[in-house]
Amino acid sequence: MDLTHTFTVPTTIDATWAHFQDIGALAECFPGAQVTAVGEDADGAPTFEGTCKVKLGPIALVYAGAGSFVERDEGAHRFVVDAKGRDKRGNGTAGAKVTVTMTEPGDAGGQTTVEVVTDLAITGKPAQFGRGVMQDVSDKLLGQFVACLEQRLADEPGAPDQDSGQDTTPSPAPDAQAGPKHAAPPPDDDALDLGAAVIPVLIRSYGKKVVIGLGALLVLLTLVRRLRR
C-alpha cells in the first residue's frame, strides 16, 4: 500500500537535507526504532541496520532488518530508501520503499516542505488492518515524528534564528567514511505501541459497533468473575 505524508520544518532546505542523511538521529524521533549500525555499500551509498519494537496488545514484535539509499540526488533534494525487516519470532515481515522530496516554499524563507511517499508491504499480525486504518495510524505516528524533528532542527546551531529571522551555516552531513557506527540502545520500554494507536482509530471508524462490543465484553467479564465467587 502507498502512504503519502507532507509536512513543513522550520529550517533551510540544505540544513534539512543534511539532517535527513543522519539515519541514526532520525530513528531517535520514531517510537520503537533503533539504528544499530550505519555504513556504506560498494558504491558509497549509505546503508544501515536496525530494529523496530512494536506492541500490538499482548503481542510484542521485534523487527530486525537493514536498508540502503537506492537513489540520492542532492541537487534535487530527493532520495529513496529501501528497507526490509523480519520479526525475530517469525510472526511476519515488513518492507518499505520510502521516497523523500524536499522543496522550499516560495513565500516563506527558512522553511522546507518535505513529502514522504511510502510503499509499504507487511505480513503477519499488523497486516489485518486495512489501508484506511494504516493511513490514520501512520498520520498519528508521523505527527509525533515531526514534532520531535522540528524540535531537534530548531535546537541545532545551523537552525534559523526565530527572533532575528536570519539563518546561520547549516550543520554538515555525518561523515560516512568513518565506517560502521553503533548507536546506544534505547530504553527497554521504548516500543511503538501500535495497539494504543489503532484503538482510537477503530473507535472513530466504527463508532457504535466498537463501543457496543467493548460493553458486551465488559459485561461478560463481570459475569464470569461473579460465577467464580
HUHUUR-V100983 format. One record per residue. N is the residue number from 1. SS is DSSP state (hx for helix, st for strand, lp for the rest). PSI is psi as a letter, one per 30 degrees, with the letter a starting at -180 (999 if undefined). OMEGA is omega in degrees with one decimal (999 if undefined). Layout:
N	SS	PSI	OMEGA
N	SS	PSI	OMEGA
This chain:
1	lp	k	179.9
2	st	k	177.8
3	st	k	-178.4
4	st	k	178.9
5	st	k	177.2
6	st	k	178.2
7	st	l	-178.2
8	st	k	178.2
9	st	l	-173.0
10	lp	h	178.2
11	lp	l	179.7
12	lp	l	-177.1
13	hx	e	179.3
14	hx	e	178.8
15	hx	e	178.9
16	hx	e	178.2
17	hx	e	-179.3
18	hx	e	-178.5
19	hx	e	-178.1
20	hx	f	175.1
21	lp	f	179.5
22	lp	i	-175.8
23	hx	e	-179.8
24	hx	e	179.7
25	hx	e	178.7
26	hx	e	-178.4
27	hx	e	-179.9
28	lp	f	178.9
29	lp	f	-178.4
30	lp	k	-177.3
31	lp	k	174.2
32	lp	f	-175.2
33	st	k	176.4
34	st	k	173.2
35	st	j	-176.3
36	st	f	179.6
37	st	k	174.7
38	st	l	179.7
39	st	b	178.1
40	st	l	-179.9
41	lp	a	-176.0
42	lp	f	179.7
43	lp	g	179.7
44	lp	g	178.7
45	lp	k	-179.3
46	st	k	173.9
47	st	l	179.6
48	st	l	173.8
49	st	l	-179.2
50	st	a	179.5
51	st	l	174.3
52	st	j	180.0
53	st	k	-178.3
54	st	k	174.0
55	st	k	176.9
56	st	i	-172.3
57	lp	b	179.2
58	lp	f	-176.4
59	st	k	177.7
60	st	k	179.0
61	st	k	176.0
62	st	j	178.7
63	st	k	175.6
64	st	k	-177.8
65	st	a	-176.6
66	st	l	179.5
67	st	l	179.9
68	st	l	174.1
69	st	j	-178.6
70	st	f	174.1
71	st	k	176.7
72	st	j	-179.0
73	st	j	-176.4
74	lp	e	179.7
75	lp	e	179.6
76	lp	f	-178.0
77	lp	h	179.9
78	st	k	174.9
79	st	l	-179.8
80	st	k	178.6
81	st	k	177.1
82	st	k	-177.4
83	st	k	178.5
84	st	k	179.2
85	st	l	179.6
86	st	k	176.7
87	st	k	-175.2
88	lp	f	179.6
89	lp	g	177.2
90	lp	g	-177.4
91	lp	g	177.8
92	lp	l	179.6
93	st	l	176.7
94	st	k	177.3
95	st	k	-179.3
96	st	k	170.8
97	st	j	-171.5
98	st	k	177.6
99	st	k	-178.0
100	st	k	178.8
101	st	k	-177.6
102	st	k	176.2
103	st	l	176.4
104	lp	k	177.1
105	lp	k	-177.6
106	lp	f	-175.4
107	lp	g	-177.9
108	lp	j	178.0
109	lp	l	177.5
110	lp	g	177.4
111	lp	l	179.4
112	st	k	174.2
113	st	k	-177.3
114	st	k	174.7
115	st	k	-179.4
116	st	j	177.3
117	st	k	-175.2
118	st	k	172.6
119	st	j	-170.5
120	st	k	176.0
121	st	j	-178.5
122	st	l	174.0
123	lp	l	179.7
124	lp	a	-173.8
125	hx	e	-178.1
126	hx	f	-177.0
127	hx	f	-178.1
128	hx	f	179.2
129	lp	k	-178.8
130	lp	l	-177.1
131	hx	e	-178.7
132	hx	e	179.2
133	hx	e	-179.5
134	hx	e	177.9
135	hx	e	-179.5
136	hx	e	179.7
137	hx	e	-179.9
138	hx	e	175.7
139	hx	e	-179.6
140	hx	e	-179.7
141	hx	e	179.3
142	hx	e	177.5
143	hx	e	177.7
144	hx	e	-179.2
145	hx	e	-177.7
146	hx	e	178.8
147	hx	e	177.8
148	hx	e	-178.1
149	hx	e	179.3
150	hx	e	179.7
151	hx	e	-179.9
152	hx	e	-179.7
153	hx	e	-180.0
154	hx	f	-178.0
155	hx	f	-177.2
156	lp	l	178.8
157	lp	f	-177.7
158	lp	g	-178.1
159	lp	l	178.3
160	lp	k	175.9
161	lp	j	-174.6
162	lp	f	-179.4
163	lp	e	-176.2
164	lp	f	-178.7
165	lp	g	-179.6
166	lp	l	-179.4
167	lp	l	170.3
168	lp	l	-176.4
169	lp	k	-178.9
170	lp	l	178.3
171	lp	k	-179.2
172	lp	l	177.3
173	lp	l	-179.8
174	lp	l	-177.8
175	lp	j	-178.5
176	hx	f	-176.6
177	hx	f	-175.4
178	hx	f	178.2
179	lp	a	-177.3
180	lp	k	176.6
181	st	l	-177.2
182	lp	k	-178.4
183	lp	l	178.3
184	lp	k	-178.5
185	lp	k	178.8
186	lp	l	175.9
187	lp	l	-175.8
188	lp	e	-175.8
189	lp	g	-178.0
190	lp	i	-178.0
191	lp	l	176.1
192	st	j	-179.6
193	st	i	-177.6
194	hx	e	177.9
195	hx	e	179.5
196	hx	e	179.4
197	hx	e	-175.3
198	hx	e	-174.7
199	hx	e	178.2
200	hx	e	179.4
201	hx	e	179.1
202	hx	e	178.9
203	hx	e	179.5
204	hx	e	-175.7
205	hx	e	-173.1
206	hx	f	170.0
207	lp	c	-172.0
208	hx	e	-178.1
209	hx	e	180.0
210	hx	e	-179.4
211	hx	e	179.2
212	hx	e	179.3
213	hx	e	178.3
214	hx	e	178.5
215	hx	e	179.2
216	hx	e	178.5
217	hx	e	179.4
218	hx	e	178.2
219	hx	e	179.7
220	hx	e	178.9
221	hx	e	178.8
222	hx	e	179.1
223	hx	e	179.3
224	hx	e	179.4
225	hx	e	179.4
226	hx	e	179.2
227	hx	f	-179.1
228	hx	f	-179.6
229	lp	999	999
